[in-house]
Amino acid sequence: MAARKQNWDDFRYFLAVARTGTLSAAAERLATEHTTVARHIQSLEHDLNSRLFHKSNVGYILTPAGQRVLETAETIESAYMLSRAASDSEENEIEGVVRIGAPDAFGSMFLAPRMHELMQKNPRLEIEIFAAPRIFSLWKREADIAISLSSAEHLRIASRRLTDYRLFVYGTRSYVDRAPAIQSVKDLESHPFVGYVEEGLFAPELNYFDIIGPKLQPHIRSSALLPQVFTTLGGNALGILPAYIAASFRELVPVLPDEICLTRSFHLHVHQDHRRAAHIKVVANFIAGLVQSNQALFLGENMSA
């Protein structure tokens, strides 16, 4: 590839289209015209002698060749950001797109409402939160930062333990008041529960019922946590929920908290090749600090019974 063909600008425009799906959205992100975006895409396709996008009714979709170029472009992006971080002075603003992959409830209910604190200090940052009940691959560039329930097993992944968090059995106050009295773990066997679809568990740490009692089985199942939260809020079932989520809903009360308390952990992962990039580093540090300052929330301290 000739030097001109390694121009970062072409890859920058390519990444914008790949991430937004349309020329107009990419142009808005890059503060330019859609014709300029199209020209850079055409230039890159010509230089690489490959068609990188299929144009459809829903926008621009990567071709197989485009998928391969995406990995290269993101590697170039990381190297570019790293070189910027090494040469920039402290007064320069942090900029760039950072993708965070996180479990659905953590990403939606804890992280997303607090991201404005980071954006106020770094207005040129762009954050993309992928909140879903799944494991995000840093190797496939599905995320720049991944939050998971276990430590990293690969040597090329930089990992840090964020916090332990506790889970309790919860029900609405109205359900607990009208349902048969619950004085022991055995009493729970006569109550309906909501839980995970077993074959859909994305982490073994989410298999709670075998630990609490072999006779306990969820009557309603979901592949994600948020539907379980709102099913429990419906007032007709009990759910095993994280304390940091239940704290947002006054009507939820813990059931047998002294007898049933599960502990799990959140871990933050960044690929070794990217962890020194300024925009990724500042977001990772922000998340770690945010979690640390909310330890009581995650541990269910000062929880009302």
Order of alpha helices (4+ residues) and beta strands (2+ residues): alpha-alpha-alpha-beta-beta-alpha-beta-alpha-beta-beta-beta-alpha-beta-alpha-beta-alpha-beta-alpha-beta-beta-alpha-alpha
